[in-house]
Amino acid sequence: MEWLEASTENCPVQRTLDVVGEKWTLLILRDAVNGVRRFDDFRRHIGLSEAVLSDRLRKLVAAGILKTVPYREPGSRSRNEYRLTRKGWDLWPVLMALSQWGQLHALGPEGPLLDLRHADCDAPVRVVVECCADHAALAPGDVTVRLGSGAHARS
């Protein structure tokens, strides 16, 4: 069976985009990775409506990417902070890859917003694809693509 004959119902890219493939969702995740936790801070920093933010946060919590943690300011009602779960932190390399691509191909004249550096040696951080045998920095031509066990013919 060839790629064009395979059903894409079980495609991990498609399933991931079903959960996080919307602009506002990715921006919420970007802010969460950078320490934003509270509803009003997300709304103010990203600049989206309360209704859209509430919807996206609810979906991220339902998907197990964010969890709610109650907090209470003195004299105020109890509210929730939104914190990344392990599943949420597993999206960090995806956000890093998007940022890396943006710095190469979509950067404005003012330069990058963030300068990410390795804490131990201060070298710039980059995303690479590597195999499990520690052959780092693979290019698309270095990879053989085969249909996996979940592939089945299109109906």
HELIX and SHEET records of a PDB file:
HELIX    1   1 TRP A    3  GLU A    5  5                                   3    
HELIX    2   2 PRO A   12  VAL A   20  1                                   9    
HELIX    3   3 LYS A   23  VAL A   33  1                                  11    
HELIX    4   4 PHE A   39  PHE A   42  1                                   4    
HELIX    5   5 ARG A   43  GLY A   47  3                                   5    
HELIX    6   6 GLU A   50  ALA A   62  1                                  13    
HELIX    7   7 ARG A   86  TRP A   89  1                                   4    
HELIX    8   8 TRP A   92  HIS A  105  1                                  14    
HELIX    9   9 PRO A  140  ASP A  142  5                                   3    
SHEET    1   A 2 LEU A  66  ARG A  72  0                                        
SHEET    2   A 2 SER A  78  LEU A  84 -1                                        
END                                                                             
